[in-house]
Amino acid sequence: MAKRAKWMRNGKATVHESITEFLLRDIAKGQGLEIKNQKIFHDDRSDKWYIADFYIPSLSLVIEIDGGSHNKESQVKYDNIRTNFLESIGNKVVRVPNEDVETLGYRDKLIGIITERFIELAKQDSQKLPNPKPKMSYYDRYELKALKVKPITTEEIREAESRYFANGGKVRVIG
């Protein structure tokens, strides 16, 4: 399995996976995120090995690029088993069809996926915390000073992202 993953990492990726890797690395560079491509996971219960297209460890996020073969019934069953396993060990799995990779807004979609995961983790962390002003060690790693979680719309996320990238990828503290 390790040889197969290494073989896939060393230039045997599809065009869609290559585009995704390039964009993810570009996005991650400014965020201090580590991206692992062709990450191997082992299911001890069934003694099966799975290879995820892309994995962001600090976010427990798996991004899978689905080509045409993922529409076959046998592949759909396998994908569901793999997704269930990956989610059972705490990962969020996002499946992206090849058609989405080919769109002009694909980079924005990836930013949205990562942003959404940050928000999910923030909500999980805030629900676990006992006092109203706790030290949020998860966010200290990303040098965030305070976080107020409220439901936000897709438009608000896109507006915040555009302001962020217009500012050269720097967070401006207000107030």
LOTIBA-964531 format. One record per residue (C-alpha): residue number from 1; residue in three letters; x, y, z. Coordinates in Angstrom, 1 decimal, padded with zeros to 4 digits. Layout:
MARKE  num  residuo    east   north      up
MARKE  NUM      ALA       X       Y       Z
...
END
This chain:
MARKE  num  residuo    east   north      up
MARKE    1      MET   000.0   000.0   000.0
MARKE    2      ALA   002.8   002.4   000.8
MARKE    3      LYS   004.4   001.7  -002.5
MARKE    4      ARG   001.2   002.5  -004.3
MARKE    5      ALA   000.7   005.7  -002.4
MARKE    6      LYS   004.3   006.7  -003.2
MARKE    7      TRP   003.8   005.8  -006.8
MARKE    8      MET   000.6   008.0  -006.9
MARKE    9      ARG   002.4   010.9  -005.2
MARKE   10      ASN   005.3   010.8  -007.6
MARKE   11      GLY   003.6   012.0  -010.8
MARKE   12      LYS   000.9   009.4  -011.3
MARKE   13      ALA  -001.9   011.7  -010.3
MARKE   14      THR  -004.7   012.7  -012.6
MARKE   15      VAL  -004.8   016.2  -014.0
MARKE   16      HIS  -007.7   017.0  -011.6
MARKE   17      GLU  -005.6   015.9  -008.6
MARKE   18      SER  -002.6   017.9  -009.8
MARKE   19      ILE  -004.8   021.1  -010.1
MARKE   20      THR  -006.2   020.5  -006.7
MARKE   21      GLU  -002.8   019.9  -005.1
MARKE   22      PHE  -001.4   023.1  -006.7
MARKE   23      LEU  -004.4   025.1  -005.4
MARKE   24      LEU  -004.4   023.5  -001.9
MARKE   25      ARG  -000.7   024.1  -001.4
MARKE   26      ASP  -001.2   027.8  -002.5
MARKE   27      ILE  -004.1   028.3  -000.1
MARKE   28      ALA  -002.3   026.4   002.7
MARKE   29      LYS   000.9   028.4   002.3
MARKE   30      GLY  -000.7   031.5   003.7
MARKE   31      GLN  -002.5   029.7   006.5
MARKE   32      GLY   000.3   027.6   007.8
MARKE   33      LEU  -001.5   024.4   007.0
MARKE   34      GLU   000.1   021.1   006.1
MARKE   35      ILE  -001.3   019.3   003.1
MARKE   36      LYS  -000.6   015.5   002.7
MARKE   37      ASN  -001.5   014.0  -000.7
MARKE   38      GLN  -002.1   010.2  -001.0
MARKE   39      LYS  -002.3   009.8   002.8
MARKE   40      ILE  -002.6   006.2   003.9
MARKE   41      PHE  -005.2   005.2   006.6
MARKE   42      HIS  -005.6   001.7   008.1
MARKE   43      ASP  -008.8   000.3   009.4
MARKE   44      ASP  -007.9  -002.0   012.3
MARKE   45      ARG  -011.3  -003.5   012.5
MARKE   46      SER  -011.4  -004.8   008.9
MARKE   47      ASP  -007.7  -004.8   008.3
MARKE   48      LYS  -008.1  -002.7   005.2
MARKE   49      TRP  -006.0   000.1   003.9
MARKE   50      TYR  -007.3   003.3   002.3
MARKE   51      ILE  -005.6   006.1   000.4
MARKE   52      ALA  -007.0   009.6   000.7
MARKE   53      ASP  -006.3   012.0  -002.2
MARKE   54      PHE  -005.6   015.0   000.2
MARKE   55      TYR  -005.5   015.2   003.9
MARKE   56      ILE  -005.1   018.3   006.1
MARKE   57      PRO  -004.1   016.9   009.6
MARKE   58      SER  -004.7   020.1   011.6
MARKE   59      LEU  -008.3   020.2   010.3
MARKE   60      SER  -008.9   016.5   010.2
MARKE   61      LEU  -010.1   017.1   006.6
MARKE   62      VAL  -010.0   014.7   003.7
MARKE   63      ILE  -010.6   015.9   000.2
MARKE   64      GLU  -011.4   013.3  -002.4
MARKE   65      ILE  -011.4   014.0  -006.2
MARKE   66      ASP  -014.0   011.8  -007.9
MARKE   67      GLY  -013.5   011.0  -011.5
MARKE   68      GLY  -016.0   009.1  -013.8
MARKE   69      SER  -015.2   005.7  -012.2
MARKE   70      HIS  -016.7   006.9  -009.0
MARKE   71      ASN  -020.2   006.7  -010.6
MARKE   72      LYS  -020.0   002.9  -010.9
MARKE   73      GLU  -022.1   001.1  -008.4
MARKE   74      SER  -019.2  -001.0  -007.0
MARKE   75      GLN  -017.1   002.2  -006.6
MARKE   76      VAL  -019.9   004.0  -004.9
MARKE   77      LYS  -020.2   001.2  -002.3
MARKE   78      TYR  -016.4   001.2  -001.8
MARKE   79      ASP  -016.4   005.0  -001.4
MARKE   80      ASN  -019.2   004.9   001.1
MARKE   81      ILE  -017.3   002.3   003.2
MARKE   82      ARG  -014.2   004.3   003.0
MARKE   83      THR  -016.0   007.6   003.9
MARKE   84      ASN  -017.7   006.0   006.9
MARKE   85      PHE  -014.4   004.7   008.2
MARKE   86      LEU  -012.6   008.1   007.7
MARKE   87      GLU  -015.5   009.9   009.5
MARKE   88      SER  -015.5   007.3   012.3
MARKE   89      ILE  -011.9   008.3   013.2
MARKE   90      GLY  -012.8   012.0   013.3
MARKE   91      ASN  -012.3   013.2   009.8
MARKE   92      LYS  -014.6   015.3   007.7
MARKE   93      VAL  -014.7   013.9   004.1
MARKE   94      VAL  -015.5   016.2   001.2
MARKE   95      ARG  -016.0   014.6  -002.2
MARKE   96      VAL  -015.3   016.9  -005.2
MARKE   97      PRO  -016.4   015.7  -008.7
MARKE   98      ASN  -014.0   016.3  -011.6
MARKE   99      GLU  -016.5   018.7  -013.2
MARKE  100      ASP  -016.1   021.1  -010.2
MARKE  101      VAL  -012.3   021.1  -010.6
MARKE  102      GLU  -012.7   022.3  -014.2
MARKE  103      THR  -014.7   025.4  -013.1
MARKE  104      LEU  -013.3   028.9  -012.8
MARKE  105      GLY  -014.5   029.2  -009.2
MARKE  106      TYR  -012.8   026.0  -008.0
MARKE  107      ARG  -010.2   027.8  -005.9
MARKE  108      ASP  -013.0   029.7  -004.1
MARKE  109      LYS  -014.7   026.4  -003.6
MARKE  110      LEU  -011.6   025.0  -001.9
MARKE  111      ILE  -011.3   028.1   000.3
MARKE  112      GLY  -014.9   027.6   001.2
MARKE  113      ILE  -014.4   024.0   002.2
MARKE  114      ILE  -011.4   024.9   004.4
MARKE  115      THR  -013.2   027.9   005.9
MARKE  116      GLU  -016.3   025.8   006.6
MARKE  117      ARG  -014.1   023.2   008.4
MARKE  118      PHE  -012.5   026.0   010.6
MARKE  119      ILE  -016.0   027.1   011.6
MARKE  120      GLU  -017.2   023.6   012.4
MARKE  121      LEU  -014.1   023.0   014.6
MARKE  122      ALA  -014.7   026.4   016.3
MARKE  123      LYS  -018.3   025.4   017.1
MARKE  124      GLN  -017.2   022.0   018.4
MARKE  125      ASP  -014.5   023.6   020.6
MARKE  126      SER  -016.8   026.3   021.9
MARKE  127      GLN  -019.4   023.6   022.9
MARKE  128      LYS  -016.7   021.7   024.9
MARKE  129      LEU  -015.5   024.7   026.8
MARKE  130      PRO  -016.8   025.2   030.4
MARKE  131      ASN  -016.3   028.9   031.0
MARKE  132      PRO  -017.2   031.9   028.8
MARKE  133      LYS  -013.7   033.3   028.4
MARKE  134      PRO  -011.5   030.2   028.1
MARKE  135      LYS  -008.1   030.0   026.5
MARKE  136      MET  -008.7   028.5   023.1
MARKE  137      SER  -005.5   026.6   022.4
MARKE  138      TYR  -006.8   025.4   019.0
MARKE  139      TYR  -006.9   029.0   017.8
MARKE  140      ASP  -003.7   030.1   019.6
MARKE  141      ARG  -001.9   028.0   017.0
MARKE  142      TYR  -003.4   030.3   014.3
MARKE  143      GLU  -002.9   033.5   016.3
MARKE  144      LEU  -006.5   034.3   016.5
MARKE  145      LYS  -007.3   036.5   019.4
MARKE  146      ALA  -011.1   036.0   019.8
MARKE  147      LEU  -013.8   034.2   018.0
MARKE  148      LYS  -017.5   034.8   018.0
MARKE  149      VAL  -019.4   032.0   016.3
MARKE  150      LYS  -022.7   032.9   014.7
MARKE  151      PRO  -024.5   031.5   011.7
MARKE  152      ILE  -023.1   033.1   008.6
MARKE  153      THR  -024.2   033.0   005.0
MARKE  154      THR  -022.2   031.9   002.0
MARKE  155      GLU  -022.2   035.6   000.8
MARKE  156      GLU  -020.6   036.7   004.1
MARKE  157      ILE  -017.9   034.0   003.8
MARKE  158      ARG  -017.1   035.1   000.2
MARKE  159      GLU  -017.0   038.7   001.2
MARKE  160      ALA  -014.7   038.0   004.1
MARKE  161      GLU  -012.4   035.9   001.9
MARKE  162      SER  -012.2   038.6  -000.8
MARKE  163      ARG  -011.3   041.2   001.9
MARKE  164      TYR  -008.7   038.8   003.3
MARKE  165      PHE  -007.0   038.1   000.0
MARKE  166      ALA  -007.3   041.8  -001.1
MARKE  167      ASN  -005.4   042.6   002.1
MARKE  168      GLY  -002.5   040.3   001.0
MARKE  169      GLY  -003.6   037.4   003.2
MARKE  170      LYS  -003.3   039.4   006.4
MARKE  171      VAL  -005.8   039.6   009.2
MARKE  172      ARG  -006.7   043.1   010.3
MARKE  173      VAL  -007.8   043.4   014.0
MARKE  174      ILE  -010.6   045.8   014.4
MARKE  175      GLY  -011.5   047.4   017.8
END
